[in-house]
């Protein structure tokens, strides 16, 4: 009897997991996570990551934006790159690079979650949340800006909601730019402050 129950439980788990693993969204997120982890490992392996990026010369700002964009597209994120931008570039340029990297990563995740809505029925799952939690899933501009300012996963949650709810791209970009501006300034200023010590 126990063997039959165990076999039934295994089949139930397989029926839930196999569609997820077969979904293209799963593999896109896995590839994105791999690229992000590889970027962070490469950056962490550098004895002086700032000079490694600066060695790229005129391409250095593009490298910084690419690294920030890829690492910001995962829940892990990385505050190291925005701080490095403040150390490597003039303050205003560092703030702009931080904003551009944040917007690039957020737009990428917006499209991933927009496509993922079809495969995962995210909106339906968000509607199934308890009433107190549904308040945090609003898709208007002010809610997305405030959500983006929350530490750790606020930006990722804002990307998920904007993509799943098919918020117009211009509204999403505006929300990212406004919501990320304080952090972009803080990280760039922190990097500039470290250099001046």
N, C-alpha and C positions, 0 to 999 in steps of 0.2 A: 504493500500500500504506500509506504514511504517512497519507494522508487518511482511509482506512478506519479505521486505528487511532485517529486523533484523533476521528473521529466516534463510534466505539465508546466512547472514554473520556468524551466529552461526555455521551452517553446514560447511562453508568453514574453519572456525577456527578449528572445530573438526576434519575435514579431514586432517589438517596439524599437529595437536597436537597428535592425537591418535596414529599414527605410531611411533612417537618419544617416547611416554610413553610406548608403547608395546615393544620397542626395548630392548634387553638385555643390550646394552651399557648404556642406560639411568639408569637402575637399578644398574649396576656396579659402575657408577659414583656417584649415590646417596648413595650407601653403602660406598664407599670410602670417600665421603664428610662427612658422619655421623661418621665414625671411626676417621677421622681427627679432626672434631669438638670436639668429645668426648675426644680425646687425649689432645687437647688444653685446654678444660674446666678442665680436671683433673689436668693438669699441672698448670693452672692458679689458681686453688682452693688450691694448696699447699702453705702454708705460707713460706716455704723454699724449692722450687722445687729441688734445687741442692742436699740437704740432702735427699730428698725423693728418688732421683735416686741413690744416693750413698748408701742408706740403702739396696740396692739390692746386694751389695758386688761385688763379681767377675762377676756377671751377669750384672752389671751396664753398661759396654760398649755396650752390646747387647740391653739393654733397650733403651739407648741413640740413637743407630742406628735405632732401630725399630720406636721410636717416631719421629725421624727426617725423616725417610723414608716415614712414613704414612702422616705426616703433609706436607711434600714437594710435595706430589702427588696431592695437590689441589691448586687452584689459591691463596688461602689465605696464604699458606706456613707458616713458622715460623722461625724467626731468633733467637728466644729465645733459642732453643735447641743447635744450634752451639755455641752460646755464653756460655751457661751452660757447654758445653763440655770443653771449655777453662778454666772455673772456677774449674771444677772437676778433670780433668785429666792433666798429663804433656802435654806441648804445642805440641810436635810432635804427641803424641797419639791423642790429641784433633783434630789436623788437619786431621789425618788419619780417625778418626771416622766421622768427618764432610764430608770427601770425600766419604767414604763408604755409609753413610746415603743418601747423594745426589745421588750417582750412583744407589743405590737400588731403591729409589723413581723414578728416571728417567727411569730405566729399566721397572719398573711396568707400568708407563704411556706410555712408548714406545709400550708395548704390547697391552695396552688398545686402544691407537689410531690406532695401526696397524689393530686391529680387527674392530675398529670403522670406518675405511675407507670403509669397505664393506657396513656398514649400513648407513653412512652419506655422502658417496661420497665426502670426504674432498678434494682430489686432484682436482676434477672437480670444486668444489667451490673456491679453491685457484686460479685456472686458470681463473675464472670469475672475479677476482679482477681487478681493474684498473692497467694499466702498472706500475705506480709508486709504488703501493703496492706489486705487484708480485716480485719486486726486493728483498723484505724481506722474501720471501718464498723459497729461494734457499736451496738445501739439500746437498751441498758439506761440507766437514769437516770444512773449515775455516769459512764459513757462520754460521754453527751451533755453533761453539765456540764463535764467536763474539756475536751472538744472545743470548747465555746463559749468557754472561756478562752484558747484559742490565738489569737494575733494574726492580723489580716487576715481570712482566710476561714474561721476556725473556726466562727463562728456560722452562716454560710451553709451550711457542710457539715453542721452539726448539724440545721439546719432541713430540709435535703434528706433526710437519713437518717431523721429522725423522721417526715416526711411520707410518704416512699416506703415505709417499714416499717409505716405505720399505727399508730405509737405512740399510746396513748391521749392525748387532748388535755390532760388534767389532768397527766399525766407530763411532756409537752412544756412546758407552762406552768411547772411546778415547776422543770424543768431550766433554762429560760430565766431565771427569777427568780434562782435560786441562782447560775447561771453568769455572769449579767450584773451581779450586785450589786457585785463588786469594781470593775469598770470604771465602773459608775454612780457609785460613791463617788469614785473617782480623778478622773474628768472633772469632776464637780460641784465637788470640792475644788480642782482646778486653776483652774476659772473663778472660784471665790470668792477664791482666792489672787491671781489677776490683778487683781481689783477692789481688793483691800486694798493693792496696791503704790502 
